[in-house]
Amino acid sequence: MRTESFLALNPQGFHRVVYREWGARENERVLVCVHGLVRNSRDFDEVARALSRDYRVVCPDVVGRGDSDWLPPGATYQVQQYVSDMTALLARLNVEKVDWLGTSMGGMIGMAMAALPGSPIEHLVLNDVGPSISRAALKRIGEYVGRAPLFQDHAEVEAYLRSVYPAFDGIEPRLWQQLARHASRETEDGKLALAYDPAIGEHLRQAADEAVELWDLWEQVSCPQLLFWGEESDVLSAETVARMQATRPDSLTLSAWPGIGHPPSLMEPAQIKVLVEWLRTQRAA
């Protein structure tokens, strides 16, 4: 794994975006993996290990998360900013075509990019997200984002993460430990805080009065898609999945996971196997 960075533009100036890169730089097959709302690039370590022989795997910390800079006061955390940053990332990588794996927010960024004319995205993997998200789901997420307490140690961070990410229950203990380590940062007084800008929560709560409805965008996505769905998810409903299938009957492959909420971790071997096999099948087609 290599750690790199680049400068991206916001309305008030520049900010630095950090990304992790696995596999050979000269590999023309590139997989960009983008995390959820307040997660970070290290969520994809297991995916990258599984695919780094086949792909150059690139995992950014979206601005405001992980090791990337926070946006300045007054700038807004929104999809348009993320699309701009990811376009700068692709320019930095010097590639014209990529495959895209996005969890939740990362999937929405991928959808937005895949819907544009001349999009560089050849294959799109969406992890538990679609064109419609209810107000109830947005409000639930808004209840905890940006409101986490300070922690004394990584064990406390892990306990907190277990409480807010029950969908990850099936992962190994070592992965919980890694999540706690990578999801936290040390404060000036020596305690631990979660490694994201609390302003993300404020921006989410301001926007949560209305449901997300992006069906016009979804109808413009023509590349092959794989959709991971936690059947207990409140972010991706059964009705949304059915409509996505009806809209894209020939290009959408569904991988449903009973008993799992939002989102599937993509850290469990069975889930990674589905991803690897689908990508290889698409590339062989």
C-alpha positions in Angstrom: 0.0 0.0 0.0 1.2 3.5 -0.9 -0.1 6.7 0.5 -0.4 9.7 -1.9 -2.1 13.0 -2.1 -3.2 15.8 -4.4 -4.6 19.3 -4.3 -8.3 19.9 -5.1 -10.3 23.1 -5.4 -13.1 24.4 -3.1 -14.9 27.8 -3.4 -12.4 29.4 -1.0 -9.1 27.8 -2.0 -7.3 24.5 -2.2 -7.5 21.4 0.1 -5.4 18.3 0.1 -7.0 14.9 -0.6 -5.1 11.8 0.6 -5.5 8.4 -1.1 -4.2 4.9 -0.7 -3.0 2.9 -3.7 -2.5 -0.8 -4.1 -1.1 -2.9 -7.0 1.1 -1.9 -9.9 1.0 1.7 -11.0 1.3 0.7 -14.6 -1.8 -1.5 -14.5 -4.4 0.0 -16.9 -7.2 -1.7 -15.0 -8.0 0.8 -12.2 -10.6 0.3 -9.4 -11.6 3.4 -7.4 -13.1 2.6 -4.1 -15.0 5.4 -2.3 -16.3 5.1 1.3 -19.4 6.1 3.1 -20.4 9.4 4.7 -18.0 9.4 7.7 -15.9 6.4 6.9 -12.4 6.4 5.3 -10.2 4.7 2.7 -9.0 2.0 5.0 -12.5 0.4 4.8 -11.3 -1.2 1.6 -8.1 -2.8 2.8 -9.6 -6.3 2.4 -11.0 -5.6 -1.0 -7.7 -4.1 -2.1 -5.8 -7.2 -1.0 -8.1 -9.4 -2.9 -7.9 -7.4 -6.1 -4.5 -5.8 -6.2 -3.1 -8.4 -8.6 -5.8 -7.7 -11.1 -6.2 -4.0 -10.5 -4.5 -0.8 -9.5 -6.8 -0.2 -6.5 -7.2 3.5 -5.5 -9.0 4.4 -2.2 -9.4 8.1 -1.4 -10.2 9.7 1.9 -13.0 12.0 0.8 -12.4 15.6 1.9 -13.3 16.1 5.5 -12.5 12.4 6.4 -9.5 10.4 7.3 -6.2 12.0 6.6 -7.6 14.5 4.0 -8.1 18.2 4.8 -11.3 19.6 6.2 -13.2 22.1 4.1 -12.9 25.7 5.3 -15.8 27.3 7.3 -18.6 28.3 4.9 -17.8 25.6 2.3 -20.4 22.9 2.0 -19.9 19.1 2.0 -22.0 18.1 -1.0 -21.8 15.7 -4.0 -20.8 18.5 -6.4 -17.6 19.1 -4.4 -16.9 15.3 -4.2 -17.3 14.9 -7.9 -14.9 17.7 -8.6 -12.4 16.2 -6.2 -12.7 12.7 -7.7 -12.3 14.2 -11.2 -9.0 15.7 -10.0 -8.0 12.3 -8.6 -8.5 10.7 -12.0 -6.4 13.4 -13.6 -3.7 12.7 -11.0 -3.8 9.0 -11.8 -3.6 9.8 -15.5 -6.3 7.3 -16.5 -9.2 7.6 -18.9 -11.3 4.6 -17.7 -12.0 3.2 -14.3 -14.2 0.8 -12.5 -15.9 2.3 -9.4 -16.9 0.8 -6.1 -18.9 3.1 -3.8 -20.4 2.4 -0.4 -23.4 4.6 0.4 -22.1 8.2 -0.2 -19.3 6.8 -2.4 -22.0 5.1 -4.5 -23.9 8.3 -4.9 -20.7 10.0 -6.1 -20.2 7.2 -8.6 -23.8 7.4 -9.8 -23.4 11.2 -10.4 -20.2 10.6 -12.4 -21.4 7.6 -14.3 -24.5 9.5 -15.4 -22.5 12.3 -17.1 -21.8 12.2 -20.9 -18.4 10.7 -21.6 -18.0 9.3 -18.1 -14.8 7.4 -17.4 -16.7 4.8 -15.3 -16.9 1.5 -17.2 -18.4 -0.6 -14.4 -20.2 0.6 -11.3 -20.6 -1.2 -8.0 -23.0 0.3 -5.6 -22.9 -0.8 -2.0 -26.3 -0.4 -0.4 -27.4 2.8 -2.0 -29.7 3.9 -4.8 -31.4 6.9 -6.3 -33.9 7.2 -3.4 -33.2 7.7 0.4 -36.0 8.4 2.8 -36.2 11.3 5.2 -36.3 8.8 8.1 -33.0 7.2 7.1 -31.3 10.6 6.7 -32.6 11.7 10.1 -31.4 8.4 11.7 -27.9 9.0 10.4 -28.0 12.6 11.3 -28.7 11.7 14.9 -25.1 10.4 15.4 -22.9 12.0 12.7 -20.8 14.8 14.2 -22.1 14.0 17.7 -19.7 11.3 18.9 -18.1 11.7 22.3 -14.4 11.8 23.0 -12.8 8.5 23.8 -10.0 7.4 26.2 -8.6 4.6 24.0 -9.2 2.6 20.9 -11.3 0.0 22.8 -13.9 2.7 23.5 -13.8 3.7 19.8 -14.4 0.1 18.8 -17.3 -0.2 21.2 -18.9 3.0 19.7 -18.4 1.8 16.2 -20.0 -1.5 17.0 -23.0 0.4 18.3 -23.5 2.5 15.1 -22.5 -0.2 12.5 -24.4 -3.3 13.4 -24.2 -4.4 9.8 -20.5 -5.1 10.4 -21.2 -7.7 13.1 -19.9 -10.5 10.9 -16.3 -9.2 10.5 -13.3 -10.6 12.3 -12.2 -9.1 15.6 -8.9 -7.9 14.1 -10.9 -5.9 11.5 -12.9 -4.1 14.3 -9.5 -3.2 15.9 -8.3 -1.8 12.5 -11.5 0.1 12.0 -11.2 1.7 15.5 -7.6 2.6 14.8 -8.1 4.1 11.4 -11.4 5.9 12.3 -9.9 7.9 15.1 -7.6 10.8 15.6 -5.8 12.2 18.6 -7.0 15.5 20.0 -4.8 18.2 21.6 -5.6 16.9 25.1 -4.5 13.4 24.3 -8.0 11.9 23.8 -9.4 10.3 20.7 -12.1 11.7 18.4 -13.5 10.2 15.2 -11.5 11.2 12.1 -13.9 13.4 10.3 -15.1 17.0 10.3 -18.1 17.4 12.7 -19.5 19.9 10.2 -20.5 17.0 8.0 -23.2 16.2 10.5 -24.5 19.7 10.5 -24.7 19.8 6.7 -26.5 16.5 6.7 -29.1 17.6 9.3 -29.8 20.8 7.3 -30.5 18.7 4.2 -32.5 15.9 5.9 -35.9 17.6 5.7 -36.3 16.2 2.2 -35.9 12.7 0.9 -33.2 12.1 -1.7 -34.7 11.4 -5.2 -32.3 11.0 -8.0 -34.1 8.8 -10.5 -33.4 11.1 -13.4 -29.7 10.6 -12.6 -30.1 6.8 -12.4 -31.8 6.7 -15.8 -28.6 8.1 -17.4 -26.3 5.4 -16.0 -25.8 3.0 -18.8 -22.6 1.0 -17.8 -23.0 -2.4 -16.1 -23.8 -2.2 -12.4 -23.6 -4.5 -9.4 -25.8 -3.7 -6.4 -25.0 -5.0 -2.9 -28.2 -4.8 -0.8 -28.4 -5.4 2.9 -32.1 -6.5 3.0 -32.5 -4.9 6.5 -31.2 -1.6 5.2 -33.2 1.6 5.8 -31.1 3.5 3.3 -31.9 1.2 0.4 -35.5 -0.1 0.5 -37.0 -3.1 -1.3 -39.1 -0.7 -3.3 -36.0 1.2 -4.5 -34.2 -2.0 -5.4 -37.3 -3.2 -7.4 -37.5 0.0 -9.3 -33.8 0.0 -10.0 -34.1 -3.5 -11.5 -37.1 -2.5 -13.6 -35.2 0.5 -14.9 -32.0 -1.4 -15.7 -33.2 -5.1 -16.3 -30.2 -5.9 -18.6 -27.4 -4.1 -16.9 -28.0 -4.4 -13.1 -26.9 -7.5 -11.1 -28.3 -7.7 -7.6 -26.4 -9.3 -4.7 -28.9 -9.4 -1.7 -27.8 -10.2 1.9 -30.5 -11.3 4.2 -30.3 -10.2 7.9 -27.8 -7.3 7.1 -28.6 -3.6 7.5 -26.8 -0.6 6.1 -24.3 -1.2 4.6 -22.7 -4.6 4.0 -19.1 -4.3 5.2 -17.5 -5.7 2.1 -14.9 -7.1 4.5 -16.4 -10.6 4.8 -15.0 -13.2 2.4 -18.3 -14.2 0.9 -19.1 -10.6 0.0 -15.6 -10.0 -1.4 -16.0 -13.2 -3.5 -19.1 -11.8 -5.2 -17.3 -8.6 -6.0 -14.2 -10.3 -7.4 -16.1 -12.7 -9.5 -18.5 -10.1 -11.0 -15.6 -7.8 -11.9 -13.7 -10.6 -13.5 -16.7 -11.7 -15.5 -17.3 -8.1 -16.7 -13.7 -7.8 -17.7 -13.8 -11.1 -19.6 -17.0 -10.1 -21.5 
